[in-house]
């Protein structure tokens, strides 16, 4: 069942996107599509 995201959920999601972008850059990608 869907639920409202907490502040911690939002912070974790932002951090996960930042980590994914860092790993993509390290792997040689120069662009990503969301």
N, CA, C and O atoms as a CHARMM CRD file, in Angstrom:
* protein
*
  136
    1    1 UNK  N      0.84500  -1.17000   0.00000 PROA 1      0.00000
    2    1 UNK  CA     0.00000   0.00000   0.00000 PROA 1      0.00000
    3    1 UNK  C      0.89700   1.24300   0.00000 PROA 1      0.00000
    4    1 UNK  O      1.85100   1.30200   0.77500 PROA 1      0.00000
    5    2 UNK  N      0.61700   2.22000  -0.83800 PROA 2      0.00000
    6    2 UNK  CA     1.40700   3.46200  -0.86400 PROA 2      0.00000
    7    2 UNK  C      1.32400   4.20100   0.46800 PROA 2      0.00000
    8    2 UNK  O      0.32400   4.13600   1.18300 PROA 2      0.00000
    9    3 UNK  N      2.40500   4.90200   0.77400 PROA 3      0.00000
   10    3 UNK  CA     2.42000   5.70500   2.00000 PROA 3      0.00000
   11    3 UNK  C      3.19700   6.98700   1.73400 PROA 3      0.00000
   12    3 UNK  O      3.99300   7.06100   0.79700 PROA 3      0.00000
   13    4 UNK  N      2.96600   7.96900   2.54500 PROA 4      0.00000
   14    4 UNK  CA     3.67000   9.23900   2.44000 PROA 4      0.00000
   15    4 UNK  C      5.14100   9.03400   2.79200 PROA 4      0.00000
   16    4 UNK  O      5.46600   8.34900   3.76100 PROA 4      0.00000
   17    5 UNK  N      6.03100   9.63800   1.99000 PROA 5      0.00000
   18    5 UNK  CA     7.45900   9.54100   2.28400 PROA 5      0.00000
   19    5 UNK  C      7.80300  10.41500   3.48600 PROA 5      0.00000
   20    5 UNK  O      7.29600  11.52600   3.63800 PROA 5      0.00000
   21    6 UNK  N      8.67100   9.88700   4.32800 PROA 6      0.00000
   22    6 UNK  CA     9.16500  10.67100   5.45400 PROA 6      0.00000
   23    6 UNK  C     10.34700  11.51500   4.97300 PROA 6      0.00000
   24    6 UNK  O     10.85400  11.31300   3.87000 PROA 6      0.00000
   25    7 UNK  N     10.77500  12.45000   5.79900 PROA 7      0.00000
   26    7 UNK  CA    11.96100  13.24700   5.47100 PROA 7      0.00000
   27    7 UNK  C     13.15300  12.31600   5.25800 PROA 7      0.00000
   28    7 UNK  O     13.94000  12.52100   4.33400 PROA 7      0.00000
   29    8 UNK  N     13.29100  11.30100   6.10000 PROA 8      0.00000
   30    8 UNK  CA    14.39100  10.32800   5.96700 PROA 8      0.00000
   31    8 UNK  C     14.29300   9.58600   4.64300 PROA 8      0.00000
   32    8 UNK  O     15.31000   9.37300   3.98400 PROA 8      0.00000
   33    9 UNK  N     13.08700   9.18700   4.23900 PROA 9      0.00000
   34    9 UNK  CA    12.89900   8.51500   2.95200 PROA 9      0.00000
   35    9 UNK  C     13.38200   9.40500   1.80700 PROA 9      0.00000
   36    9 UNK  O     14.06900   8.94000   0.89700 PROA 9      0.00000
   37   10 UNK  N     13.02100  10.67600   1.86100 PROA 10     0.00000
   38   10 UNK  CA    13.40500  11.62100   0.81000 PROA 10     0.00000
   39   10 UNK  C     14.92300  11.79900   0.79500 PROA 10     0.00000
   40   10 UNK  O     15.54000  11.78200  -0.27100 PROA 10     0.00000
   41   11 UNK  N     15.51900  11.96800   1.95800 PROA 11     0.00000
   42   11 UNK  CA    16.97900  12.12000   2.03500 PROA 11     0.00000
   43   11 UNK  C     17.68900  10.88200   1.49600 PROA 11     0.00000
   44   11 UNK  O     18.68400  11.00000   0.78100 PROA 11     0.00000
   45   12 UNK  N     17.19000   9.71000   1.82900 PROA 12     0.00000
   46   12 UNK  CA    17.78500   8.46500   1.33700 PROA 12     0.00000
   47   12 UNK  C     17.66500   8.35300  -0.18100 PROA 12     0.00000
   48   12 UNK  O     18.59600   7.89800  -0.84500 PROA 12     0.00000
   49   13 UNK  N     16.52800   8.76400  -0.73000 PROA 13     0.00000
   50   13 UNK  CA    16.32000   8.71100  -2.17300 PROA 13     0.00000
   51   13 UNK  C     17.26300   9.66200  -2.89500 PROA 13     0.00000
   52   13 UNK  O     17.85500   9.30000  -3.91200 PROA 13     0.00000
   53   14 UNK  N     17.40500  10.87200  -2.37700 PROA 14     0.00000
   54   14 UNK  CA    18.32900  11.84600  -2.97200 PROA 14     0.00000
   55   14 UNK  C     19.75100  11.29500  -2.94100 PROA 14     0.00000
   56   14 UNK  O     20.47800  11.39400  -3.92900 PROA 14     0.00000
   57   15 UNK  N     20.14600  10.72100  -1.82200 PROA 15     0.00000
   58   15 UNK  CA    21.49300  10.14700  -1.69500 PROA 15     0.00000
   59   15 UNK  C     21.69300   8.99600  -2.67500 PROA 15     0.00000
   60   15 UNK  O     22.76300   8.87100  -3.27100 PROA 15     0.00000
   61   16 UNK  N     20.67800   8.15700  -2.84800 PROA 16     0.00000
   62   16 UNK  CA    20.78400   7.03100  -3.77800 PROA 16     0.00000
   63   16 UNK  C     20.96400   7.52000  -5.21400 PROA 16     0.00000
   64   16 UNK  O     21.76000   6.95100  -5.96000 PROA 16     0.00000
   65   17 UNK  N     20.23700   8.56800  -5.61300 PROA 17     0.00000
   66   17 UNK  CA    20.40200   9.12500  -6.95500 PROA 17     0.00000
   67   17 UNK  C     21.79600   9.71300  -7.12700 PROA 17     0.00000
   68   17 UNK  O     22.40900   9.55300  -8.18300 PROA 17     0.00000
   69   18 UNK  N     22.30300  10.39200  -6.10300 PROA 18     0.00000
   70   18 UNK  CA    23.64700  10.97500  -6.17100 PROA 18     0.00000
   71   18 UNK  C     24.70300   9.87700  -6.31200 PROA 18     0.00000
   72   18 UNK  O     25.63200  10.00900  -7.11000 PROA 18     0.00000
   73   19 UNK  N     24.56800   8.80900  -5.55200 PROA 19     0.00000
   74   19 UNK  CA    25.50700   7.69300  -5.65000 PROA 19     0.00000
   75   19 UNK  C     25.44200   7.03300  -7.02900 PROA 19     0.00000
   76   19 UNK  O     26.47500   6.68000  -7.59700 PROA 19     0.00000
   77   20 UNK  N     24.24300   6.86900  -7.56200 PROA 20     0.00000
   78   20 UNK  CA    24.09500   6.26800  -8.88900 PROA 20     0.00000
   79   20 UNK  C     24.76400   7.13900  -9.94800 PROA 20     0.00000
   80   20 UNK  O     25.41800   6.62100 -10.85400 PROA 20     0.00000
   81   21 UNK  N     24.60500   8.45100  -9.84100 PROA 21     0.00000
   82   21 UNK  CA    25.24400   9.36300 -10.79300 PROA 21     0.00000
   83   21 UNK  C     26.76400   9.28600 -10.66900 PROA 21     0.00000
   84   21 UNK  O     27.46900   9.29600 -11.67800 PROA 21     0.00000
   85   22 UNK  N     27.26800   9.21100  -9.44600 PROA 22     0.00000
   86   22 UNK  CA    28.71600   9.10300  -9.23900 PROA 22     0.00000
   87   22 UNK  C     29.26300   7.82300  -9.86400 PROA 22     0.00000
   88   22 UNK  O     30.29800   7.84500 -10.53100 PROA 22     0.00000
   89   23 UNK  N     28.55900   6.70200  -9.64500 PROA 23     0.00000
   90   23 UNK  CA    29.00900   5.42900 -10.22300 PROA 23     0.00000
   91   23 UNK  C     28.94000   5.45000 -11.74300 PROA 23     0.00000
   92   23 UNK  O     29.82800   4.91400 -12.40700 PROA 23     0.00000
   93   24 UNK  N     27.90000   6.06200 -12.30400 PROA 24     0.00000
   94   24 UNK  CA    27.78300   6.15300 -13.76000 PROA 24     0.00000
   95   24 UNK  C     28.93600   6.96700 -14.33600 PROA 24     0.00000
   96   24 UNK  O     29.50800   6.59900 -15.36100 PROA 24     0.00000
   97   25 UNK  N     29.27400   8.06500 -13.68200 PROA 25     0.00000
   98   25 UNK  CA    30.39200   8.90100 -14.14200 PROA 25     0.00000
   99   25 UNK  C     31.70000   8.11400 -14.07900 PROA 25     0.00000
  100   25 UNK  O     32.49300   8.15400 -15.02000 PROA 25     0.00000
  101   26 UNK  N     31.92700   7.39900 -12.97500 PROA 26     0.00000
  102   26 UNK  CA    33.13800   6.58600 -12.83700 PROA 26     0.00000
  103   26 UNK  C     33.21100   5.50000 -13.90100 PROA 26     0.00000
  104   26 UNK  O     34.30300   5.11100 -14.31600 PROA 26     0.00000
  105   27 UNK  N     32.05200   5.00500 -14.34600 PROA 27     0.00000
  106   27 UNK  CA    32.00800   3.95500 -15.36400 PROA 27     0.00000
  107   27 UNK  C     32.18900   4.51300 -16.77100 PROA 27     0.00000
  108   27 UNK  O     32.28400   3.75000 -17.73300 PROA 27     0.00000
  109   28 UNK  N     32.23900   5.84200 -16.90000 PROA 28     0.00000
  110   28 UNK  CA    32.49600   6.44000 -18.20200 PROA 28     0.00000
  111   28 UNK  C     31.28000   7.00600 -18.91100 PROA 28     0.00000
  112   28 UNK  O     31.40200   7.52100 -20.02300 PROA 28     0.00000
  113   29 UNK  N     30.12500   6.92200 -18.30200 PROA 29     0.00000
  114   29 UNK  CA    28.94000   7.51300 -18.91400 PROA 29     0.00000
  115   29 UNK  C     29.05400   9.03200 -18.85300 PROA 29     0.00000
  116   29 UNK  O     29.52900   9.58200 -17.85900 PROA 29     0.00000
  117   30 UNK  N     28.62000   9.71200 -19.91400 PROA 30     0.00000
  118   30 UNK  CA    28.66400  11.17300 -19.89600 PROA 30     0.00000
  119   30 UNK  C     27.27400  11.79000 -19.88400 PROA 30     0.00000
  120   30 UNK  O     27.13800  13.01300 -19.83900 PROA 30     0.00000
  121   31 UNK  N     26.23700  10.95100 -19.92500 PROA 31     0.00000
  122   31 UNK  CA    24.85800  11.44800 -19.85900 PROA 31     0.00000
  123   31 UNK  C     23.96600  10.30700 -19.36900 PROA 31     0.00000
  124   31 UNK  O     24.24200   9.13200 -19.61400 PROA 31     0.00000
  125   32 UNK  N     22.90000  10.67800 -18.67700 PROA 32     0.00000
  126   32 UNK  CA    21.89900   9.70100 -18.26400 PROA 32     0.00000
  127   32 UNK  C     20.52000  10.26400 -18.56900 PROA 32     0.00000
  128   32 UNK  O     20.33500  11.47900 -18.62700 PROA 32     0.00000
  129   33 UNK  N     19.56800   9.38400 -18.76100 PROA 33     0.00000
  130   33 UNK  CA    18.19300   9.80500 -19.00100 PROA 33     0.00000
  131   33 UNK  C     17.33500   9.27100 -17.86600 PROA 33     0.00000
  132   33 UNK  O     17.35800   8.07900 -17.56200 PROA 33     0.00000
  133   34 UNK  N     16.57900  10.16500 -17.24600 PROA 34     0.00000
  134   34 UNK  CA    15.70400   9.75200 -16.15000 PROA 34     0.00000
  135   34 UNK  C     14.30200   9.57400 -16.64900 PROA 34     0.00000
  136   34 UNK  O     13.41100   9.22600 -15.87500 PROA 34     0.00000
